[in-house]
Amino acid sequence: MTDHLTDELVAPALPSAHRVRFPVSRLIVDPERFPDDKDEPMSGVGMGVIYEKASHGATLRAAPAPAARQRLMQAYYFPHHAALDAAVSASIERHGCCAVLDMHSFPSQALPYELDQSGDRPDACIGTDPFHTPDELVDGLARGFSAAGLSVAIDRPFSGALVPARHYRKDRRVLSVMVEMNRRLYLDETTGKAAEQFFRIQRVLAGVLGDLAPLPVALAGPHAAR
């Protein structure tokens, strides 16, 4: 369940970007889930904002008591989203728009909890939100990864893109896209250490994301008016 080395993998890309890094494992709190399990589809398999099941379906913990749950949310979830919201708001104030890159990785073989159990896993997955992810951004990423020799899928095996709650489905000045890299490209999945191709994939990400850096400002006008 760990996004091994994704912060290092994307480090050379977009040097002027504001980075918001979640400080603990998602096995403690998952910042990409909705805070209320009633809104979170993955809560149906015991993997809402606070996991009760592990990736293979085994019990990870008992459901926390309300007070314990609130302590975890206050310690990790809400501060992370406040920091993300502040970064987004600062970008809108400065540039008139903001693009959120939601960076992740995924295992080369599907884990039992995953909804998509297909064995044909791409090298790069681009996750989208119908409100916040313009086609031009998806197309640019797909072209860049394909040009680097990587296979690409849209919203497979994972979908969606993170947007702060205050802007979610309300503010078209906020663009968001999720990029998930297959761990077979850059990681020894047994040890969690960088593989031989780590620096190549690091360069690919820097090039693809760098080429797209001016796009959000260009899209802010027409995308906001759509």
C-alpha positions in Angstrom: 0.0 0.0 0.0 3.0 2.3 0.2 3.8 4.7 -2.6 7.5 4.0 -2.4 9.9 6.8 -3.4 7.3 8.8 -5.3 8.4 12.0 -3.6 12.0 11.4 -4.8 10.8 10.3 -8.2 9.0 13.6 -8.9 11.5 15.8 -7.0 13.4 17.2 -10.1 10.1 18.0 -11.9 8.4 21.4 -11.6 11.0 23.0 -9.2 8.8 26.0 -8.5 5.8 23.9 -7.5 4.6 24.0 -3.9 4.8 20.4 -2.6 2.4 19.0 0.0 3.6 15.6 1.3 1.5 13.5 3.6 3.9 12.6 6.5 2.7 9.1 7.5 1.5 5.9 5.9 -2.0 5.7 4.6 -2.4 2.7 6.9 -2.8 5.3 9.7 -5.1 7.7 7.8 -5.7 7.8 4.1 -5.8 11.5 3.0 -7.2 10.5 -0.4 -10.5 9.2 1.0 -13.5 11.3 1.8 -13.6 12.1 5.5 -17.1 10.6 6.0 -17.3 6.9 5.2 -20.9 7.4 3.9 -19.3 9.2 1.0 -16.4 6.9 0.4 -16.9 3.8 -1.9 -13.8 2.0 -0.5 -15.3 2.0 3.0 -17.4 -0.9 1.7 -14.3 -3.1 1.7 -13.1 -1.8 5.0 -10.7 0.8 3.5 -12.3 4.1 4.2 -10.4 7.0 5.6 -9.2 4.9 8.5 -8.5 1.3 7.2 -10.0 -1.6 9.1 -8.9 -4.1 6.5 -5.5 -4.7 4.8 -4.9 -5.0 1.1 -5.4 -8.8 1.2 -8.6 -8.6 3.2 -7.2 -9.5 6.6 -8.3 -7.4 9.6 -5.9 -4.5 10.2 -7.6 -3.0 13.3 -11.0 -2.8 14.9 -13.1 0.2 14.0 -11.8 3.0 16.1 -14.0 4.6 18.7 -15.3 8.1 17.7 -12.9 9.9 20.0 -9.9 7.9 18.6 -11.0 8.5 15.1 -11.3 12.2 15.6 -7.8 12.3 17.1 -6.4 10.7 14.0 -8.3 13.0 11.7 -7.2 16.1 13.7 -3.6 14.9 13.8 -3.1 14.0 10.1 -6.1 14.3 7.8 -7.3 17.8 8.4 -3.9 19.5 8.6 -2.9 17.9 5.3 -6.0 19.1 3.6 -5.6 22.6 5.1 -2.0 22.7 3.8 -3.3 21.6 0.3 -6.1 24.2 0.4 -3.7 27.0 1.4 -1.3 26.0 -1.5 -4.2 26.0 -4.0 -5.6 29.3 -2.8 -2.1 30.9 -2.9 -1.7 29.8 -6.5 -5.1 31.1 -7.5 -4.2 34.4 -5.9 -0.9 34.6 -7.8 -1.8 33.1 -11.1 -5.6 33.1 -11.4 -5.6 29.3 -11.4 -4.0 26.2 -9.9 -3.1 22.8 -11.2 -2.8 20.0 -8.7 -0.6 17.0 -9.5 -1.8 14.1 -7.4 1.3 11.8 -7.5 1.1 8.0 -6.8 2.4 4.6 -7.7 0.8 1.2 -8.1 2.0 -2.4 -7.9 2.7 -4.4 -11.1 0.2 -7.0 -10.0 -3.3 -6.1 -8.7 -3.8 -6.5 -4.9 -6.9 -8.4 -3.8 -8.7 -5.2 -2.6 -8.4 -3.5 -6.0 -11.6 -3.2 -8.1 -9.7 -3.6 -11.3 -8.1 -7.0 -11.3 -6.9 -6.9 -15.0 -3.5 -8.4 -15.5 -2.8 -5.9 -18.3 -1.4 -3.0 -16.2 -0.1 0.1 -18.0 3.2 1.8 -17.2 1.4 5.0 -16.4 -2.1 5.7 -15.2 -3.7 9.1 -15.6 -6.5 9.7 -13.2 -9.2 12.3 -14.0 -12.1 14.2 -12.5 -14.8 15.2 -15.0 -15.1 18.7 -13.5 -11.4 19.5 -12.8 -9.4 17.7 -15.4 -9.5 19.2 -18.9 -8.9 17.0 -21.9 -5.9 19.0 -23.0 -4.1 18.1 -19.8 -4.8 14.4 -20.2 -3.8 14.4 -23.8 -0.6 16.2 -23.1 0.4 13.7 -20.4 -0.6 10.7 -22.6 1.4 12.0 -25.5 4.5 12.7 -23.4 4.5 9.3 -21.7 3.9 7.5 -25.0 6.7 9.4 -26.6 9.0 8.1 -23.8 8.0 4.5 -24.7 5.6 4.0 -21.8 2.2 2.4 -22.1 -0.6 4.7 -20.8 -4.2 4.1 -19.6 -6.8 6.7 -18.5 -8.5 6.0 -15.2 -7.2 2.5 -15.1 -6.4 0.7 -12.8 -7.2 3.8 -10.6 -9.3 6.9 -11.3 -10.0 10.3 -9.8 -7.8 13.2 -8.9 -7.5 15.1 -5.5 -9.1 18.5 -5.1 -9.5 20.4 -1.8 -13.1 20.1 -0.5 -13.7 23.9 -0.6 -13.1 23.9 -4.4 -14.4 20.4 -5.3 -16.9 20.5 -8.2 -17.3 24.3 -7.6 -14.2 26.2 -8.9 -13.0 25.5 -12.5 -9.9 27.5 -11.8 -8.6 24.5 -9.9 -7.3 21.8 -12.3 -6.3 18.4 -11.0 -4.8 15.3 -12.5 -3.6 12.1 -10.9 -0.4 10.5 -12.2 0.3 6.9 -11.1 3.5 5.1 -12.1 3.8 1.4 -12.2 6.3 0.4 -9.6 7.9 -2.2 -12.0 9.4 0.8 -13.9 11.5 2.2 -11.1 11.3 0.0 -8.0 12.4 -3.4 -6.7 9.0 -4.3 -5.4 10.4 -6.9 -3.0 12.7 -4.6 -1.1 11.1 -1.2 -1.8 14.5 0.2 -3.0 15.1 2.1 -6.2 15.7 -0.1 -9.3 18.1 0.5 -12.1 15.7 2.5 -14.2 14.8 4.9 -11.3 16.7 7.9 -12.8 15.4 7.3 -16.3 11.8 7.4 -15.0 12.7 10.5 -12.9 13.9 12.2 -16.1 10.8 11.2 -18.0 8.5 12.7 -15.4 10.6 15.9 -15.3 10.4 16.2 -19.1 6.7 15.4 -19.5 5.6 17.6 -16.5 7.9 20.4 -17.5 6.5 20.6 -21.0 3.0 20.9 -19.6 3.8 23.5 -17.0 2.4 26.5 -19.0 -0.8 24.7 -19.9 -2.9 25.4 -16.7 -2.6 29.2 -17.2 -3.6 28.9 -20.8 -6.6 26.7 -19.9 -7.8 28.9 -17.0 -10.0 31.2 -19.2 -11.8 28.8 -21.5 -11.9 26.0 -18.9 -13.5 28.3 -16.3 -16.1 29.4 -18.9 -17.1 25.9 -19.9 
